[in-house]
Amino acid sequence: MCETSSTPPDFTDKLAFLLATLGPVGRMPKAPGTWGSLAAAAAAWFLFLPLPWGERLLALAILLPAGAWCAERTEKALGCKDPACVVIDELWGQWITLFLIPATEPLWIIPGFLLFRLFDITKPWPVRDSERWLPGGWGVMIDDGVAACYALTALTVIRLFF
């Protein structure tokens, strides 16, 4: 397990660590991924869902390389692969899951959160394998993106019937 009790000494690494951990969220002692997803779901209500579709897509497109950079810098600074404290991937995955939710229907955030956690934790094929498809921070981000695709699909199907 990686040591996350202190922040990296270099300013750029500190910034990457701060963003990768979503501030204090990734440093929660138990289940930082769940806390990161919960923070992302809460933030989606007022930061992501109010955006028009094109701006949501742009936010996700910016978040992917930014998250990959932050995750990779944090991995190197802490000296371990995919540290649990890195939760920016949960932000990206949670927001992909909620991409099709209209701003007028925020209650769908709850099943979206639960579905994303289900697929992120259980990691059905190819979620588990996808982290190895790309190196460093890109791999950290991509497995949550794949889990989010499962969650988005499931959430969309559920919404069709309710």
Contact map, one row per residue, 1 for C-alpha under 8 A:
111000000000000000000000000000000000000000000000000000000000000000000000000000010010000000000000000000000000000000000000000000000000000000000000000000000000000000
111100000000000000000000000000000000000000000000000000000000000000000000000001110010000000000000000000000000000000000000000000000000000000000000000000000000000000
111111000000000000000000000000000000000000000000000000000000000000000000000001000000000000000000000000000000000000000000000000000000000000000000000000000000000000
011111100000000000000000001000000000000000000000000000000000000000000000000001000000100000000000000000000000000000000000000000000000000000000000000000000000000000
001111100000000000000000000000000000000000000000000000000000000000000000000000000000000000000000000000000000000000000000000000000000000000000000000000000000000000
001111110000000000000000000000000000000000000000000000000000000000000000000000000000000000000000000000000000000000000000000000000000000000000000000000000000000000
000111111000010010000000000000000000000000000000000000000000000000000000000000000000000000000000000000000000000000000000000000000000000000000000000000000000000000
000001111110110010000000000000000000000000000000000000000000000000000000000011000000000000000000000000000000000000000000000000000000000000000000000000000000000000
000000111110110000000000000000000000000000000000000000000000000000000000000000000000000000000000000000000000000000000000000000000000000000000000000000000000000000
000000011111110000000000000000000000000000000000000000000000000000000000000000000000000000000000000000000000000000000000000000000000000000000000000000000000000000
000000011111111000000000000000000000000000000000000000000000000000000000000000000000000000000000000000000000000000000000000000000000000000000000000000000000000000
000000000111111100000000000000000000000000000000000000000000000000000000000000000000000000000000000000000000000000000000000000000000000000000000000000000000000000
000000011111111110000000000000000000000000000000000000000000000000000000110010000000000000000000000000000000000000000000000000000000000000000000000000000000000000
000000111111111111000000000000000000000000000000000000000000000000000000000000000000000000000000000000000000000000000000000000000000000000000000000000000000000000
000000000011111111100000000000000000000000000000000000000000000000000000000000000000000000000000000000000000000000000000000000000000000000000000000000000000000000
000000000001111111110000000000000000000000000000000000000000000000001110110000000000000000000000000000000000000000000000000000000000000000000000000000000000000000
000000110000111111111000000000000000000000000000000000000000000000000110110000000000010000000000000000000000000000000000000000000000000000000000000000000000000000
000000000000011111111111000000000000000000000000000000000000000000000000000000000000000000000000000000000000000000000000000000000000000000000000000000000000000000
000000000000001111111110000000000000000000000000000000000000000000100100000000000000000100000000000000000000000000000000000000000000000000000000000000000000000000
000000000000000111111110010000000000000000000000000000000000000000100110010000000000111110000000000000000000000000000000000000000000000000000000000000000000000000
000000000000000011111111111000000000000000000000000000000000000000000000000000000000111100000000000000000000000000000000000000000000000000000000000000000000000000
000000000000000001111111110000000001000000000000000000000000000000000000000000000000011100000000000000000000000000000000000000000000000000000000000000000000000000
000000000000000001111111111000000000000000000000000000000000000000000000000000000000000000000000000000000000000000000000000000000000000000000000000000000000000000
000000000000000001001111111100000000000000000000000000000000000000000000000000000000000000000000000000000000000000000000000000000000000000000000000000000000000000
000000000000000000001111111100010011001000000000000000000000000000000000000000000000001000000000000000000000000000000000000000000000000000000000000000000000000000
000000000000000000011111111100011011000000000000000000000000000000000000000000000001111000000000000000000000000000000000000000000000000000000000000000000000000000
000100000000000000001011111110010000000000000000000000000000000000000000000000000000100000000000000000000000000000000000000000000000000000000000000000000000000000
000000000000000000000001111111110010000000000000000000000000000000000000000000000000100000000000000000000000000000000000000000000000000000000000000000000000000000
000000000000000000000000001111110000000000000000000000000000000000000000000000000000000000000000000000000000000000000000000000000000000000000000000000000000000000
000000000000000000000000000111110000000000000000000000000000000000000000000000000000000000000000000000000000000000000000000000000000000000000000000000000000000000
000000000000000000000000000111111110000000000000000000000000000000000000000000000000000000000000000000000000000000000000000000000000000000000000000000000000000000
000000000000000000000000111111111111000000000000000000000000000000000000000000000001101000000000000000000000000000000000000000000000000000000000000000000000000000
000000000000000000000000010000111111100000000000000000000000000000000000000000000001101001000000000000000000000000000000000000000000000000000000000000000000000000
000000000000000000000000000000111111110000000000000000000000000000000000000000000000000000000000000000000000000000001000000000000000000000000000000000000000000000
000000000000000000000000110100111111111000000000000000000000000000000000000000000000000000000000000000000000000000000000000000000000000000000000000000000000000000
000000000000000000000100110000011111111100000000000000000000000000000000000000000000001101100000000000000000000000000000000000000000000000000000000000000000000000
000000000000000000000000000000001111111110000000000000000000000000000000000000000000001001100100000000000000000010001000000000000000000000000000000000000000000000
000000000000000000000000000000000111111111000000000000000000000000000000000000000000000000000000000000000000000010000000000000000000000000000000000000000000000000
000000000000000000000000100000000011111111100000000000000000000000000000000000000000000000100000000000000000000000000000000000000000000000000000000000000000000000
000000000000000000000000000000000001111111110000000000000000000000000000000000000000000001100110000000000000000000000000000000000000000000000000000000000000000000
000000000000000000000000000000000000111111111000000000000000000000000000000000000000000000100110000000000000110010000000000000000000000000000000000000000000000000
000000000000000000000000000000000000011111111100000000000000000000000000000000000000000000000000000000000000000000000000000000000000000000000000000000000000000000
000000000000000000000000000000000000001111111111000000000000000000000000000000000000000000000000000000000000000000000000000000000000000000000000000000000000000000
000000000000000000000000000000000000000111111111100000000000000000000000000000000000000000000010010000000000000000000000000000000000000000000000000000000000000000
000000000000000000000000000000000000000011111111110000000000000000000000000000000000000000000000000000100100100000000000000000000000000000000000000000000000000000
000000000000000000000000000000000000000001111111110000000000000000000000000000000000000000000000000000000000000000000000000000000000000000000000000000000000000000
000000000000000000000000000000000000000000111111111000000000000000000000000000000000000000000000000000000000000000000000000000000000000000000000000000000000000000
000000000000000000000000000000000000000000111111111000010000000000000000000000000000000000000010000000000000000000000000000000000000000000000000000000000000000000
000000000000000000000000000000000000000000011111111100010000000000000000000000000000000000000000011011100100000000000000000000000000000000000000000000000000000000
000000000000000000000000000000000000000000001111111100000000000000000000000000000000000000000000000000100000000000000000000000000000000000000000000000000000000000
000000000000000000000000000000000000000000000011111111110000000000000000000000000000000000000000000000100000000000000000000000000000000000000000000000000000000000
000000000000000000000000000000000000000000000000111111110000000000000000000000000000000000000000000000000000000000000000000000000000000000000000000000000000000000
000000000000000000000000000000000000000000000000001111111000000000000000000000000000000000000000001000000000000000000000000000000000000000000000000000000000000000
000000000000000000000000000000000000000000000000001111111100000000000000000000000000000000000000000000000000000000000000000000000000000000000000000000000000000000
000000000000000000000000000000000000000000000000001111111110000000000000000000000000000000000000000000000000000000000000000000000000000000000000000000000000000000
000000000000000000000000000000000000000000000001101111111111000000000000000000000000000000000000001000000000000000000000000000000000000000000000000000000000000000
000000000000000000000000000000000000000000000000000011111111100000000000000000000000000000000000000000000000000000000000000000000000000000000000000000000000000000
000000000000000000000000000000000000000000000000000001111111110000000000000000000000000000000000000000000000000000000000000000000000000000000000000000000000000000
000000000000000000000000000000000000000000000000000000111111111000000000000000000000000000000000000000000000000000000000000000000000000000000000000000000000000000
000000000000000000000000000000000000000000000000000000011111111100000000000000000000000000010011000000000000000000000000000000000000000000000000000000000000000000
000000000000000000000000000000000000000000000000000000001111111110000000000000000000000000000000000000000000000000000000000000000000000000000000000000000000000000
000000000000000000000000000000000000000000000000000000000111111111000000000000000000000000000000000000000000000000000000000000000000000000000000000000000000000000
000000000000000000000000000000000000000000000000000000000011111111100000000000000000000000010000000000000000000000000000000000000000000000000000000000000000000000
000000000000000000000000000000000000000000000000000000000001111111110000000000000000000000010000000000000000000000000000000000000000000001001000000000000000000000
000000000000000000000000000000000000000000000000000000000000111111111000000000000000000000000000000000000000000000000000000000000000000001000000000000000000000000
000000000000000000000000000000000000000000000000000000000000011111111100000000000000000000000000000000000000000000000000000000000000000000000000000000000000000000
000000000000000000110000000000000000000000000000000000000000001111111110000000000000000110010000000000000000000000000000000000000000000010001000000000000000000000
000000000000000000000000000000000000000000000000000000000000000111111111000000000000000000000000000000000000000000000000000000000000000111111000000000000000000000
000000000000000100000000000000000000000000000000000000000000000011111111100000000000000000000000000000000000000000000000000000000000000011000000000000000000000000
000000000000000110110000000000000000000000000000000000000000000001111111110000000000000000000000000000000000000000000000000000000000000010000000000000000000000000
000000000000000110010000000000000000000000000000000000000000000000111111111000000100010100000000000000000000000000000000000000000000000110011000000000000000000000
000000000000000000000000000000000000000000000000000000000000000000011111111100000000000000000000000000000000000000000000000000000000000111000000000000000000000000
000000000000100110000000000000000000000000000000000000000000000000001111111110000000000000000000000000000000000000000000000000000000000010000000000000000000000000
000000000000100110010000000000000000000000000000000000000000000000000111111111000000010000000000000000000000000000000000000000000000000000000000000000000000000000
000000000000000000000000000000000000000000000000000000000000000000000011111111111110000000000000000000000000000000000000000000000000000110000000000000000000000000
000000000000000000000000000000000000000000000000000000000000000000000001111111110000000000000000000000000000000000000000000000000000000000000000000000000000000000
000000010000100000000000000000000000000000000000000000000000000000000000111111100000000000000000000000000000000000000000000000000000000000000000000000000000000000
011100010000000000000000000000000000000000000000000000000000000000000000011111110010000000000000000000000000000000000000000000000000000000000000000000000000000000
010000000000000000000000000000000000000000000000000000000000000000000000001111111000000000000000000000000000000000000000000000000000000000000000000000000000000000
110000000000000000000000000000000000000000000000000000000000000000000000001101111110000000000000000000000000000000000000000000000000000000000000000000000000000000
000000000000000000000000000000000000000000000000000000000000000000000000001000111110000000000000000000000000000000000000000000000000000100000000000000000000000000
000000000000000000000000000000000000000000000000000000000000000000000010001000011111010000000000000000000000000000000000000000000000000010010000000000000000000000
110000000000000000000000000000000000000000000000000000000000000000000000001001011111110000000000000000000000000000000000000000000000000000000000000000000000000000
000000000000000000000000010000011000000000000000000000000000000000000000000000000111111000000000000000000000000000000000000000000000000000000000000000000000000000
000100000000000000011000011100011000000000000000000000000000000000000000000000000011111000000000000000000000000000000000000000000000000000000000000000000000000000
000000000000000010011100010000000000000000000000000000000000000000000010010000000111111110000000000000000000000000000000000000000000000000000000000000000000000000
000000000000000000011100110000011001100000000000000000000000000000000000000000000001111111100000000000000000000000000000000000000000000000000000000000000000000000
000000000000000000111100000000000001000000000000000000000000000000100010000000000000011111110000000000000000000000000000000000000000000000001000000000000000000000
000000000000000000010000000000000000000000000000000000000000000000100000000000000000011111111000000000000000000000000000000000000000000000011001100000000000000000
000000000000000000000000000000001001100100000000000000000000000000000000000000000000001111111100000000000000000000000000000000000000000000000001000000000000000000
000000000000000000000000000000000001101110000000000000000000000000000000000000000000001111111110000000000000000000000000000000000000000000000000000000000000000000
000000000000000000000000000000000000000000000000000000000001001100100000000000000000000111111111000000000000000000000000000000000000000000001001100000000000000000
000000000000000000000000000000000000000000000000000000000000000000000000000000000000000011111111100000000000000000010000000000000000000000000001101100000000000000
000000000000000000000000000000000000100110000000000000000000000000000000000000000000000001111111110000000000000110010000000000000000000000000000000100000000000000
000000000000000000000000000000000000000110010001000000000001000000000000000000000000000000111111111000000000000000000000000000000000000000000000000000000000000000
000000000000000000000000000000000000000000000000000000000001000000000000000000000000000000011111111000000000000000000000000000000000000000000000100110010000000000
000000000000000000000000000000000000000000000000000000000000000000000000000000000000000000001111111100000000000110010000000000000000000000000000000110110010000000
000000000000000000000000000000000000000000010000100000000000000000000000000000000000000000000111111110000000100100000000000000000000000000000000000000010000000000
000000000000000000000000000000000000000000000000100010010000000000000000000000000000000000000011111110000000000000000000000000000000000000000000000000010000000000
000000000000000000000000000000000000000000000000000000000000000000000000000000000000000000000000111111000000000000000000000000000000000000000000000000010001000000
000000000000000000000000000000000000000000000000100000000000000000000000000000000000000000000000011111101101100000000000000000000000000000000000000000000000000000
000000000000000000000000000000000000000000000000100000000000000000000000000000000000000000000000000111111100000000000000000000000000000000000000000000000000000000
000000000000000000000000000000000000000000001000111000000000000000000000000000000000000000000000000011111100000000000000000000000000000000000000000000000000000000
000000000000000000000000000000000000000000000000000000000000000000000000000000000000000000000000000001111100000000000000000000000000000000000000000000000000000000
000000000000000000000000000000000000000000000000000000000000000000000000000000000000000000000000000011111111000000000000000000000000000000000000000000000000000000
000000000000000000000000000000000000000000001000100000000000000000000000000000000000000000000000000011111111100000000000000000000000000000000000000000000000000000
000000000000000000000000000000000000000000000000000000000000000000000000000000000000000000000000000000001111111000000000000000000000000000000000000000000000000000
000000000000000000000000000000000000000000000000000000000000000000000000000000000000000000000000000010001111111100000000000000000000000000000000000000000000000000
000000000000000000000000000000000000000010001000000000000000000000000000000000000000000000000000010010000111111110000000000000000000000000000000000000000000000000
000000000000000000000000000000000000000010000000000000000000000000000000000000000000000000000000000000000011111111000000000000000000000000000000000000000000000000
000000000000000000000000000000000000000000000000000000000000000000000000000000000000000000000000000000000011111111100000000000000000000000000000000000000010000000
000000000000000000000000000000000000000000000000000000000000000000000000000000000000000000000100110000000001111111110000000000000000000000000000000000110010000000
000000000000000000000000000000000000110010000000000000000000000000000000000000000000000000000100100000000000111111111000000000000000000000000000000000000000000000
000000000000000000000000000000000000000000000000000000000000000000000000000000000000000000000000000000000000011111111100000000000000000000000000000000000000000000
000000000000000000000000000000000000000000000000000000000000000000000000000000000000000000000000000000000000001111111110000000000000000000000000000000100110000000
000000000000000000000000000000000000000000000000000000000000000000000000000000000000000000001100100000000000000111111111000000000000000000000000001101110000000000
000000000000000000000000000000000100100000000000000000000000000000000000000000000000000000000000000000000000000011111111100000000000000000000000000000000000000000
000000000000000000000000000000000000000000000000000000000000000000000000000000000000000000000000000000000000000001111111110000000000000000000000000000000000000000
000000000000000000000000000000000000000000000000000000000000000000000000000000000000000000000000000000000000000000111111111100000000000000000000001101100000000000
000000000000000000000000000000000000000000000000000000000000000000000000000000000000000000000000000000000000000000011111111000100000000000000011001100000000000000
000000000000000000000000000000000000000000000000000000000000000000000000000000000000000000000000000000000000000000001111111000000000000000000000000000000000000000
000000000000000000000000000000000000000000000000000000000000000000000000000000000000000000000000000000000000000000000111111100000000000000000000000000000000000000
000000000000000000000000000000000000000000000000000000000000000000000000000000000000000000000000000000000000000000000011111111110000000000000000001000000000000000
000000000000000000000000000000000000000000000000000000000000000000000000000000000000000000000000000000000000000000000010011111110000000000000000001000000000000000
000000000000000000000000000000000000000000000000000000000000000000000000000000000000000000000000000000000000000000000000001111111000000000000000000000000000000000
000000000000000000000000000000000000000000000000000000000000000000000000000000000000000000000000000000000000000000000000001111111100000000000000010000000000000000
000000000000000000000000000000000000000000000000000000000000000000000000000000000000000000000000000000000000000000000001001111111110000000000011011000000000000000
000000000000000000000000000000000000000000000000000000000000000000000000000000000000000000000000000000000000000000000000001111111110000000000010000000000000000000
000000000000000000000000000000000000000000000000000000000000000000000000000000000000000000000000000000000000000000000000000011111111100000000010000000000000000000
000000000000000000000000000000000000000000000000000000000000000000000000000000000000000000000000000000000000000000000000000001111111110000100110010000000000000000
000000000000000000000000000000000000000000000000000000000000000000000000000000000000000000000000000000000000000000000000000000111111111001111110000000000000000000
000000000000000000000000000000000000000000000000000000000000000000000000000000000000000000000000000000000000000000000000000000001111111000100000000000000000000000
000000000000000000000000000000000000000000000000000000000000000000000000000000000000000000000000000000000000000000000000000000001111111000100000000000000000000000
000000000000000000000000000000000000000000000000000000000000000000000000000000000000000000000000000000000000000000000000000000000111111101100100000000000000000000
000000000000000000000000000000000000000000000000000000000000000000000000000000000000000000000000000000000000000000000000000000000011111111100000000000000000000000
000000000000000000000000000000000000000000000000000000000000000000010011001000001000000000000000000000000000000000000000000000000000011111110000000000000000000000
000000000000000000000000000000000000000000000000000000000000000000111111101000000100000000000000000000000000000000000000000000000000001111111000000000000000000000
000000000000000000000000000000000000000000000000000000000000000110011001000000000000000000000000000000000000000000000000000000000010011111111100000000000000000000
000000000000000000000000000000000000000000000000000000000000000000010000000000000000000000000000000000000000000000000000000000000111111111111110000000000000000000
000000000000000000000000000000000000000000000000000000000000000000010010000000000100000010000000000000000000000000000000000000000010000111111111000000000000000000
000000000000000000000000000000000000000000000000000000000000000100110010000000000000000110010000000000000000000000000000000000000010000011111111100000000000000000
000000000000000000000000000000000000000000000000000000000000000000000000000000000000000000000000000000000000000000000000000000000110010001111111110000000000000000
000000000000000000000000000000000000000000000000000000000000000000000000000000000000000000000000000000000000000000000001000000111110000000111111111000000000000000
000000000000000000000000000000000000000000000000000000000000000000000000000000000000000011011000000000000000000000000001000000100000000000011111111100000000000000
000000000000000000000000000000000000000000000000000000000000000000000000000000000000000010011001000000000000000000000000000000000000000000001111111110000000000000
000000000000000000000000000000000000000000000000000000000000000000000000000000000000000000000000000000000000000000000000000001100100000000000111111111000000000000
000000000000000000000000000000000000000000000000000000000000000000000000000000000000000000001000000000000000000000010011001100100000000000000011111111100000000000
000000000000000000000000000000000000000000000000000000000000000000000000000000000000000000001101100000000000000000010011000000000000000000000001111111110000000000
000000000000000000000000000000000000000000000000000000000000000000000000000000000000000000000001100000000000000000000000000000000000000000000000111111111000000000
000000000000000000000000000000000000000000000000000000000000000000000000000000000000000000000000000000000000000000010010000000000000000000000000011111111100000000
000000000000000000000000000000000000000000000000000000000000000000000000000000000000000000000000100000000000000100110010000000000000000000000000001111111110000000
000000000000000000000000000000000000000000000000000000000000000000000000000000000000000000000001111100000000000100010000000000000000000000000000000111111111000000
000000000000000000000000000000000000000000000000000000000000000000000000000000000000000000000000000000000000000000000000000000000000000000000000000011111111100000
000000000000000000000000000000000000000000000000000000000000000000000000000000000000000000000000000000000000000000100000000000000000000000000000000001111111110000
000000000000000000000000000000000000000000000000000000000000000000000000000000000000000000000000100000000000001100100000000000000000000000000000000000111111111000
000000000000000000000000000000000000000000000000000000000000000000000000000000000000000000000000000100000000000000000000000000000000000000000000000000011111111100
000000000000000000000000000000000000000000000000000000000000000000000000000000000000000000000000000000000000000000000000000000000000000000000000000000001111111110
000000000000000000000000000000000000000000000000000000000000000000000000000000000000000000000000000000000000000000000000000000000000000000000000000000000111111111
000000000000000000000000000000000000000000000000000000000000000000000000000000000000000000000000000000000000000000000000000000000000000000000000000000000011111111
000000000000000000000000000000000000000000000000000000000000000000000000000000000000000000000000000000000000000000000000000000000000000000000000000000000001111111
000000000000000000000000000000000000000000000000000000000000000000000000000000000000000000000000000000000000000000000000000000000000000000000000000000000000111111
000000000000000000000000000000000000000000000000000000000000000000000000000000000000000000000000000000000000000000000000000000000000000000000000000000000000011111
